[in-house]
Amino acid sequence: MIGSPAPLQQSCLARHESCTLPPVNADTFATPTEPAADDAPQRIVKVRRDYNSWVGSETLEDYALRFTPQRFRKWSEWRVANTAFGAASFLILEAVGATLLVQFGFANAFWAIVATGLIIFLAGLPISAYAARYGVDMDLLTRGAGFGYIGSTITSLIYASFTFIFFALEAAVMAYALELALGIPPAWGYLVCALVVIPLVTHGVSAISRLQMWTQAIWLLMLVVPFAFVLARDPGAFAGITHYGGDRGGASGFGLHGFGAALTVGIALITQMGEQADYLRFMPARTAANRGRWWAAVVAGGPGWVLLGVAKMLGGALLAYLAITHMVPTERAVDPNQMYLAAYEYVFPQYGWAVAATALFVVISQLKINVTNAYAGSLAWSNFFSRVTHSHPGRVVWVVFNALIAFMLMEMNVFEALGDVLGLYANIAIAWMMAVVADLVVNKPLGLSPPGIEFKRAYLWDINPVGVGAMVLASGVSITAHLGVFGPMAQAFSAVIALGTALVASPLIAWATGGRFYLARQPESAPAVAGQPMFFAPRGQARPEDAGSYQRLAPRRCVICEREYEGPDMAHCPAYQGDICSLCCTLDARCGDLCKPHAGLSAQWSAVLRWLLPRRVWPYLDTGLGHFLMLMLIVVPLLAAVFGVLYQQELRGIGDWIDSGGAPSVAAGRAAGSEAAQALGSGFLKAYMALLLIAGIVAWWLVLAHQSRKVAQEESNRQTRLLMREIELHRQTDRALQASRQAADEARQTAEAANQAKSRYISAISHELRTPLNSILGYAQLMGQDPSVPPHRQQAVAVIKRGGEHLLSLIEGTLDLAHIEAGKLTLQAKPMAFGDMLQSLADMFELQAADKGLRFVFEPAAQLPAVVRADERRVRQILINLLGNAIKFTARGQVTFRAAYAREFATLEVEDTGPGLHEDELARIFEPFARGDSRGSAPGAGLGLTMAKMLTDLMGGEMKVSSTPGQGALFRVRLFLPRVHEAMAGTLGHGASIGSTSLAAGPAAESPVPRRGYEGPRRQLLVIDNEEADRDLLVHLLQPLGFELRTAASGHDGLDLLAAGYRPHAVFVDLAMPGIDGWETIRRARALLGASRGAAHETVFAVVSANAFDKRLENDVGITPEDFFVKPVRHSELLDWIGRRLDLRWTADPAAAAAPAGPAEPAAIVAPGAQRLRALEEAVQLGYLRGIMTKLDDIDAAQPECAAWTAQQRALARQFRFEDMGRALTEALEAS
């Protein structure tokens, strides 16, 4: 059939001729299994791995389909022998002996039984020895003894049929016992007998061994007792048996024909050796220490059963004769129940007790043998179906299957046809067993087959013509003889013909083929390892059992089921690139037999057909014709055998009807029988031909289906290879991406580390630059306010101050860049008068453009919102940088400032007619300190556009630039500036629209005149700074104003002063000091001052530090940003803070603290208009001296009455007192 392994392995035939068998050496037994390589042709899926692991659970499987490992063979030799010997309990032995006596007479039966015992013993000895030595069951032994991997599938079917036939016969005997004792109908008794065995066999040989041990003694006792009582009470009970000629009244003497026919029936029991081998595979390994016990146990548990079996068959003949003498009909006398009942009537005079004893003995005997039949059948069916279907649902399934088949046979009442069934069956069974024996005792010693037993699929040809050919030849000849073709005598000795033919044919075929069909992969020579069973060994090499020691086989892991098995059960699989156990190898249907492509059934069958058929037919064989012919060669004889059996059964029924007198006369009966036989034969022939036609159609359909599956499998394999290649490419891509990502992460970490290093560097350099700048700008401010400095020196002081202010602006810009890059710059969004802000910027830069002779054009859209939400300081900073650059780099032409607003976005454009930018300049225009070559030598640090771009990005906007060299540049900024509702806009005051950055004036900020003193008692100040120059600067600034100052060079010195009782009104603390820093100093100082409850005033603290970054950090000492002064300190800001926190009123005259000071009466000063004031304020906030002077000149020209006010502001501007100017402008705007 197409489901057989032949077509399934057709794809195995084209690859991997170079596969070699791993040698059986130390590596075989000690090297752990390597995982399957990534380039293996086949992949292991989880479902398949789980399935193979499940069916490989040895608790239930008992190592079905595989070699029995040494670690499992822990029982003693005698326990294994006792378990195997328990199989001799089957009562069919007595039934066979009785049948032979009844059919052939005592003399023929006696010598046939003796000959049967001798033949089975001699044939069983090598089978038992090899099974025990190599730990293999009958199927695995058959594979390695000349049949091949698929060839032994045929014998597995034969063996399985033997087990269920004898299961049915034994269970039928037991069912009759239940009927005899309990009155249970046979139909129900059959069911009980079939079902009761299943739970006993489920857990394998362990449970069976316990059953045999528990029942062995009582069984032997009940076996011997009835014979003893019969001989004791009636010594002459068996006296006439030697003259008994059978129920047909033949001669009582020996007859060659009768002897041969009896021998044919008896010798069929040879297949019982298979069941013995199934137990002997658990025999412990043979060593020098247990050599004697081992051999004795092997003989007892193997062929030894036949010694007791011969006695039982003879005993069955005696008991049958006893029953016949007790007037039991001959057809019932062959029933073991009737035999032993007749004997037990001598033991128990009461009939009921005799029946009970007989039933108990029969039940025990049949349970002991039927657990063996069911167990052996489960192994045989497992081996058969695993190779046919490449699946194995588990041995327990086949236990149930075997029991169900036996139950159906019992219902068919096969017990009545026992003699005929065994007579026909014996021919095939003997041919199989003797072919195995011939290989073991003839071929291997002669070197015609390799020594040892190899059973794994990976190393065997599918069909070995030695064993298969010998079995087929012997079976064919013997069955032909059994059918009477060669005459009556040959018919009687058909079993002997099968035996002799197999013994002769096997060595002849092995010699003719040179033994090349045993191993598909030649093993390498391996050194003998002490104590290890050698599955292969070069001829002439020492056997391991002769080494006198024993070494355990190390386990190796299967790549599929991931279980560990010993080396002899493992093989290297090229399909999975790893070691694979024999079970997983058997179940695999996808590997394509890559390990032996030339040794598959399809390849062998194709070679046979090419040898038999002419060359012109060969192309058709590849289209499926070869498979079809093979299937039909199986189907035709199989159907013929089935119909032949049925035909013979019907003919027997007709003969029985005639013999029973169903016809009016003998002549009429014969005529009717002849007509019925002809009609029956014609009907059977027609049915046979019809079924043959249907079978041919089905076979061809299966062939076509197989071809389709083959094509689909090849396409699936191709697609799988492509998919695996794609997966591998994806893996490579993923690895490359991972490597790139890792490189990117490393680069990012490096960049972050560099950025942090840059920030630390900027912070450190800022601190180092601010410290000297504090002295430079501080003393420049003092000198600029000192009237004793000559006027021509005042100009030099102003230059120093302007240079310091420029350097400070660079530091501030750099710090802003660092803050943005570090993500520490936060936006202060609040309502902003958008239109007014744009107009004020336009007014301011219009004047600057006019100073350069440029035209300034402001083009606002018609629907600009009055108020938007934004950080006005940062928006102004962006626009001032863009407008300032446009005016600075434009020599002639105009600067255009456009503003538009739509959908909450403001679009601001600054276009100039300057020199423009080249493409390479555009690419780096926003880089820090980058300056375009076409822009000439205009002043600037190159941070303005960088700051503008970064602020735009921070606000979620975008900045773009386009330029044509020689025609100018256009900068476009888009910012998200959400509109503020009118209700909120109406609450804004006039001064809030421009977002003034000047500090709110305190009580002391009443006039812009210089502060030279203050009213009231003298205030005490403490300066804590490790820099002497910074301490002295504050002393020079504050002491002339009337403050009492104390200084400390460290935090500890300052704390010592406070601890001594000094209570200043204000404390100025530097942060970076040796010992404890400024924060800790303030923390401890507050604790000291808080503990002193008697102070008349509260001490306020301020930080004066060059660490600009720390100003924005949160702290736990109550220092707000207004209390933090970054060096260099603006004197005006410091004095403003002191005035606010100490509630001072400043005076211009230190001699008269309360007298107001001022160069002129305030009433005589006239301030300009609001528009001029706003334009001037923009220039003051930028600190743009030239722009301030220009706007003051414009005021003088437009409003001459403001000359006094502008003169005062010019004086402040020349001294760079922009803060004072800002306060004066605020007061003037409020007054207007």
KOLLONU-289600 format. One record per residue (C-alpha): x, y, z. Coordinates in steps of 0.5 Angstrom, whole numbers, plus 500, padded with zeros to 3 digits. Example, Ala and Ser with C-alpha at 12.3 -4.5 7.8 and 13.67 -1.06 7.14 Angstrom:
2
525491516;527498514;
***
This chain:
1232
500500500;502507499;503509506;508504507;515507508;517505501;514511498;515515504;522515503;523516496;526522497;531519501;535517495;539522492;544525497;549524502;553518500;558521504;555519511;559515515;557511521;560513528;565508530;563505537;569507541;570511547;567517544;561514542;560512549;562519553;562525548;556529549;551531544;552537540;546542539;544542532;547546527;544553524;545550517;541543518;537542513;531540517;529544523;526542530;519545532;516545539;510541537;514535534;519535540;514535545;510529542;517525541;518526548;511524550;512518547;519516549;516516556;519510558;515509565;510506560;514505553;519500556;524502551;519500545;523501538;529502541;535499545;534497552;540501556;544499561;542503566;535500566;538493566;538493574;535486575;538480577;539475572;534470576;529475576;529476569;529469567;523468572;519473568;521470562;520463564;513465566;511464559;511457559;505457563;500457557;495452556;495452549;501447550;497442553;492443547;497442542;499436545;492433546;490435539;497431536;494425540;487426538;489427530;496423529;496418535;501417541;507415537;507420532;505425537;510423542;516424537;513430534;513433541;520431542;523433536;519440536;522441543;529439540;528444534;526450538;531449544;537449539;534455535;532459541;539459544;542464539;536468539;536468547;544470547;544475542;537479545;540478552;547481550;545487546;539489549;534488543;527485542;525480537;524486532;531489533;534483533;531481526;533488523;540486525;540479523;539480515;532483514;534490514;529496517;523495512;524488511;523487519;516490518;514484515;516480521;513485526;506483522;508476523;510476530;504481532;499476528;502470532;501474539;494476538;492469535;495466541;492471546;485469543;487462544;489463551;483467553;478463550;481457554;480462560;473464558;471457558;474456565;469462567;463459564;465452567;466455574;461461574;456460568;459466565;457466557;463465553;461472549;462475556;467471558;471473552;470480553;472479561;479476559;481481554;480487558;483484565;490484561;490491559;491494566;496489568;501490561;500498561;506499566;510494562;515489564;516491572;509490573;509483569;515481573;512482579;506478577;510472575;514472581;507472585;504467581;510462580;510458586;502457586;502455579;507450579;504447585;497446581;501444575;504438578;499436584;493433579;498429575;501426582;494424585;492421578;498416579;497415586;490413586;490410579;497408577;494405571;490411568;495412562;497405561;493404554;495411551;501408548;496404543;492410542;491411534;487417535;480419534;480416526;482409528;488409525;494405527;497406533;504405531;509410528;508413521;512418517;506422514;503423521;510424525;511430519;504433520;504433527;511436527;508442523;503443528;508443534;514447531;509453530;510454537;518457535;515464535;514464542;522465542;520472540;516473547;522470551;527475547;522481549;524479556;531477556;533484553;533486560;538482562;544485566;550486562;555480562;562480566;567475568;564475575;557473573;558469567;556463569;549466572;548470566;549463561;544459566;539465566;539466559;538458558;532458563;529464561;530463553;530456550;529453557;521454557;521449551;523443556;517445561;513446554;515439552;513436559;506440558;505438551;506430553;502432559;496435555;496428551;496424558;490428560;486428554;487421554;484421561;478425559;477421553;477414558;472418562;467418556;469426554;468427547;474428543;472435540;472437548;477433550;482437547;480443551;485444557;479445562;476438561;483435561;485438568;477437571;478430569;485430573;482435579;477430580;482425583;484431587;477433590;472428590;467433590;465436583;464443585;471443588;474440582;471445578;473451582;481448582;481447575;478454574;483457578;489454575;486456568;485463570;492463573;496460567;492464562;493471566;501469566;501468559;496473556;500479559;506476555;502476549;499482550;506485552;510482546;504484541;504491543;512492542;510488535;505493533;509499535;515497531;510495525;506502525;512506527;515505520;509505516;506511519;512515522;508516528;507512535;501514539;505510545;505502547;499502551;495504545;497498541;496493548;489495547;489494539;492487540;487485545;481488541;483484535;484478540;477479542;474479535;478472534;475469540;468471538;469468531;470461535;477460532;479455537;476449533;480451528;487451532;490445528;489448521;491455523;497453527;499448521;499454516;502459520;508455522;511455515;511462515;513463522;519458522;521461515;522467519;525465525;530460522;532465517;534469523;538463526;541462520;544469520;546468527;549461527;552461520;553467517;556471523;561466524;563465517;564472516;558473511;555478515;558483520;558481527;554484532;547487532;545494528;538496529;538503527;534506521;540510520;545505518;541499515;538498508;531498508;531491505;536486506;535480501;539475506;533475511;528477507;529473501;531467505;524467509;520469502;523463499;522458505;515460506;513460499;516453498;513450505;506453503;506450496;508443500;503445505;498445500;499438497;503441491;509436492;505430495;502428501;509427504;512434503;505436505;506433512;513435512;512442510;515445516;521442516;522444509;521451511;526450516;531447512;530452506;531458510;538455514;540454507;538460503;540465508;548463507;547462500;544469499;549472504;555469500;552471493;551478495;557479499;554481505;553488502;546489504;547489512;550496513;548502509;553506512;560502513;562503520;569505522;574500526;573501533;578499539;575494544;572497550;572493556;565491558;561494553;557491548;560491541;554493536;560492530;567490531;572488526;573480525;579478529;578483534;577481542;570481544;569486550;566480554;572477554;576483557;574481564;571488566;565492565;564499563;558503563;555507557;555514557;549518555;548522549;542527548;538527542;537533539;529532537;526530544;532532548;532526552;539522554;540515551;546511551;551511545;548504542;541508541;544514538;546516531;549522527;543525523;545529517;538532517;539535524;546536524;546532531;545526535;538523534;535517538;533511535;525512536;526520534;529517527;524512526;518517527;522522522;518523516;522529513;529527513;529524506;534519509;539523508;544519512;543513507;540515500;542509496;539504501;532506501;526501499;524506493;532506490;532498491;525497488;527501482;534498481;530491481;525493476;531496472;534489472;528485470;525490465;528493459;531499458;525502454;521502460;525505465;522512464;515510466;518507472;519514475;512516473;509512479;509505475;514502480;510504486;504501483;507495481;510494488;503495491;499490486;505485488;502486495;495487494;494481489;497475493;494478500;487478497;488471494;490469501;484472504;479469499;482462499;482462506;474464506;473459500;476453504;472455510;466455506;468448502;469445509;462447511;459444505;463437507;461438514;454438512;454432507;458428513;452430518;447427513;444433511;443430504;438424502;444420500;451420499;451420491;446426492;450429497;457429493;453432487;450437491;457439494;460439487;455444484;456448490;463448490;463450483;458456484;462458490;468458486;465462481;462467486;469468489;473469483;468474481;468477487;476477487;477480480;472486482;476487489;482487485;480492480;478496485;484495489;488497483;484503482;485505489;493503489;494508482;490513486;494512492;501513487;498519484;497522491;504520493;507523487;503530489;505529496;512528494;512534489;508538495;514536500;519538495;516545494;515546501;522544502;524549497;520554500;523552507;530553505;528560502;525562508;530560512;535564508;531570509;530569516;538568516;539574512;534578517;538575523;544578519;541585518;538585525;545583528;548589523;542594526;544591533;551593532;549600529;545601535;550599539;555604536;550609536;549608543;556608544;557615540;551618544;554616550;561619548;557625546;553626552;560625556;563630552;557635552;557634560;565635560;563641555;558644560;563643566;568646562;564652561;562652568;569652570;571657565;566662567;567661574;575663573;573669568;568672573;572672579;577677575;572680572;569682578;575686580;575689573;568691573;567693580;573697581;572700574;565702577;568705583;573709579;567711574;563714580;570717583;570725582;577725584;579721577;581726572;576727566;581724561;582718565;575717566;575716558;580710560;576707565;569707561;573703555;575698561;568698563;566697556;571691555;569688561;562688559;563685552;567680555;561678560;556678554;560673551;560669558;553670558;551667551;556661552;552660558;546660555;548656550;550651555;544651558;540650552;544644550;543641557;536642557;536647563;533653560;526654562;521659558;517663562;511664558;506669560;501674556;505679552;503685548;505682541;503688536;506693541;513689542;514689534;513696534;517698539;523693536;521697529;522704532;529702535;532699529;529704525;533709528;540704528;538703520;538711519;544712522;548707517;544710511;539704511;532704509;528700515;521698512;516695518;510691514;506688520;500684517;493687518;490682523;496681528;493679535;494684541;496679546;499673545;502668550;510667550;516668553;517676551;525676553;526670549;522672543;525679543;532676544;531672537;528678533;534683536;539678534;536677527;535685526;541687529;545682524;541685518;543692520;550690522;552686515;548691510;552696507;547699503;539698501;534697506;532692511;525689511;521687518;515683516;510680521;504675520;499671524;495665522;492659526;496661533;503661529;507668528;511668522;517673522;521675517;527679516;530681509;536685508;540687501;547685504;552681501;548674502;551667503;554662499;551655500;557652504;556658509;548657509;550650511;554652518;550659519;547656525;553653528;557657534;562662533;561661525;562667521;561667513;566669509;562674505;560678511;567681512;570683518;564686522;564685529;561680533;562673537;558669532;553667537;547671536;544666530;546660534;542663540;536665536;536658532;536654539;531659542;527658536;527650537;526650544;520654543;517649538;518653532;523653526;528658523;530658516;534662511;535663504;540667501;543669494;550671494;550679492;543680493;542679501;539674505;532672508;531669515;524666517;522664523;515661525;513661532;507658536;504664540;497662542;492668542;490671549;483672550;480679550;478679557;485677559;488682555;484688558;487686565;494688563;497694565;501699560;508697563;506690562;506690555;514691554;516686559;521690562;527686565;529692570;527690577;522693581;524700585;524699592;523704597;530707596;529708588;526715588;531718584;537716579;542721583;548717586;547714593;553716597;549714604;543712608;539715613;538712620;543708624;549704621;548697619;553692620;555687614;559681614;563679607;565671607;569670601;576666600;578671595;581677598;580682592;573680592;572682599;576688599;572690593;565690597;569693603;571699598;564699595;560699602;564702607;564709604;557709604;557708612;556701613;560697618;564691615;567685617;570680613;572672613;576668609;572662609;566659612;569657618;572664620;565667619;562662623;567663629;565671628;557669629;559664635;563670638;556674638;557678632;550679629;550683622;544685619;546682612;551677610;554676603;557669602;561666596;560659594;566656592;570656598;575651602;573647608;565648608;562651602;557657602;551653602;553649608;556656611;549659610;546653613;550653620;549660620;542660620;542655626;547659630;543665629;536661630;539659637;540666639;533669641;536676644;538679637;534686636;534685628;534679623;540677619;539677611;543672607;545673600;550669595;555673591;558667587;562666580;558660579;552662575;549655574;548655581;543661581;537656578;538651583;533649588;536650595;534648602;537655605;532660603;536663598;532666592;534668585;534675587;538674593;543671588;549675585;553673580;560675579;562680576;557684581;553690578;553695584;547698583;543691583;547690590;545697593;538696590;538689594;541692600;536698600;530693600;532688605;535693610;529698608;534704607;533711605;539713601;542720601;547723596;551727602;554722607;555728611;547730612;544723611;537726611;538732607;535730600;541731594;540733587;544737582;537741580;530741582;526736580;520741577;525744572;526737569;522736563;521729560;520727553;514724550;512716551;514714544;521717545;521714552;520707549;525707544;530710548;528704553;529699548;536701547;538702554;535694555;540692550;546696553;547699546;551706547;551708540;544707540;542711546;546717544;543717538;536717541;538722546;540727540;533725537;530728543;534734543;532735536;525734537;524737544;529742546;525743553;528736555;535738554;536738562;533731562;537728556;544731559;542727566;541721562;548722557;552723564;549716566;550713559;557715559;558712566;554705563;549706569;544703564;540700571;539708573;537710566;532704566;529706573;529714570;525711564;520707568;518713573;518718566;513713563;509712569;509720570;506721563;
***
